[in-house]
Amino acid sequence: MARIEAERWAAEQTPKLVVSFEPLFRRVRLYVFLEGPQHLKSVESLTVEVLNDDHDRSVNRPGGPTPEEINTQIWGPYQFIPGVNGADDIGRRVTVRSLNVGSSRSFEMKRTRPPYWQTSPNAEVKWYPHHPIRLRLICRHGDQEWVIVKSVSTEVPHDEDADQYEEPDV
């Protein structure tokens, strides 16, 4: 019974995170908002990690990239900008200290570039167009740790009113 009660308590404490995406010129801004629960008050740390797509890249071809190069590559549309907002050297993860309920943090991101061994024409244009950003968010508070996986759409909403706008006659 004690185990069931502990699991219920941990579930009630699970942070509710809202993640959104804002396109900027040549970059994007990712927002992480800690919505609740109110009784949690804050998390002591938040780690946001960019996850790879679901493709299996375990087969290594002779003369191809090394397993380390494959593992270092971010296989998705966006990465954090290395060194900005505390992002690591490859732009895979960033950790912030303390986030209060009702507060948010923003993180600068840039398009992930194709690896050097993918040399097709227009590789950058074809590199994950309109794919979601896959994230793992790790919240810590005391001895509790919660791992939350989210997928954030990178589709930019289309403004239908803009299509109907006509220049006035002069």
N, C-alpha and C positions, 0 to 999 in steps of 0.2 A: 504494500500500500504506500509506503514511504517513497518508493521509486516512482510510482505513478504520480504522486503529488509533486515530486521534484520535477518530473517531465512537464506536468501541467504548468507549474510555476515558470519554468524556463520558456515554454511556448508563449505564455502571457507576456514575458519580458522581451520577446523577439522584436528587434527594432523594425519599424515600418519606414522604409526608405522610398522616396520618389526620385527617380532619375530622369533628367531631361537633357535635351541637346539643342544648342543654338548655333546655327551657321554664322560664321563671320567671314571676313575677307581672307582667304587662304588658310583659315584655321577654323576650329569649332570650339565651343565652350560646353563642357559637360557640367551639369549641376547635380549635386546630390543633396537632397533635403531630408532631414530626420524628422518625420512627421509624428512619431510616437513610439511606444505608448507614453502617455504623460507621466506615469509613475516612474519610468526609467530615468527621467530628467536629462541624462546625457550618456554618451559612450566615451570611454577614455581614449580610444583610438579607432580610426577608420582606415582600412586599407582598401584601395580600389585597384583591381588588377584587370588588364585587358586579356581576355581569353582568345584562343585561336579558334578557327572554324573547326568543323568536325572531320575534315579529311585526314586520312591516315597517310603519314609521310615517313613511315618506318622503313620502307624499302629504299635502300641506298644504291644508286647506280654507280658503276665504276667510272671514275673521273668526275663524278658529280660533287655536289656540296657535301661537307662533312656533317655527321650527326649534330655536332655543336652548332654549325651554321644554320642548320634546319631548325634546331631548338631555339636559337637566338632570334630568328625571324618572327615578326609578329604577323600572323596569318589572319588578317582582318583589315577593315577599311581605315581605322584610325589608331593612333598611338598617342600617349602623352608626350609632350615635348621634353626631351631629356634635360634635367636640371631645373625645369620650371615647376613651381609649386611642390618642389621636393621629389620630382619624378626620378626614377632610377636611370642608369646610363643608356638603356635601350628603349625607354619609354613604355615599359610594360606595367609598372606599378608605382603608386604614390601612397604615402601614409600621412595622415594628419593626426595631430593630438587633439583630443577632446572636441566633441561636437554636441551641442545642446539640442534638446527637442525644440522644434520650431525654428531651427537655424539650418543654413545650407552652406556648402562650400562649392566653389567653382574650380574647374581644372581646364587648362588650355590643352588642346589636342591638335594634331596635324595629320594629314593623309599619310598612311603607311606606304612606303615605296616598295615596289617589287624587288625581290632579291636580285643580285647581280647575275645569277645564272639563268634568269628568265629574260631572254633577250628579244622577245617577239616585238615587232613594230607596235607602237602605241601601247606598250605594256602598262604604262601608268594610267592611261585612260581606261583600260579594261580592268584594272586592279580593284576588285570588289566594289563595283558601282552599286549604289543603293542597298548594300548589305547592312544589316544591323551591327551595332557595336555590342559584343558579348562581354559581360563584366562579371567578375566575382567580387563581392563586397564583404569584407570581414570586419565585423564590429566586435570590440572587446570592452568589457566593463567588469572590473574585479576579476574573479576567476571564470567568468562566463565568456564564451566566444560563440558568435553566430556567423554562419557563412550563408550568404544570400546571392543567388545567381540571377542576373537580369539581362534582358536583351533590349537595347535602345534603338528605335527606328532612326535611320538617317535620312528618311524621306522628308523633303522640305514641302510643307503644305502649299498647295497651289491656290492663289488668290483669284477666285472666279470674278470678282469685281474688276480686277485689272484687265481682264479680257473684254469686258463690256464698256470700258472707258473709251470715249471718242473725243478727239480734239474738237474744241468749239470752233465754229466758223468765225473767221475774222473779217 
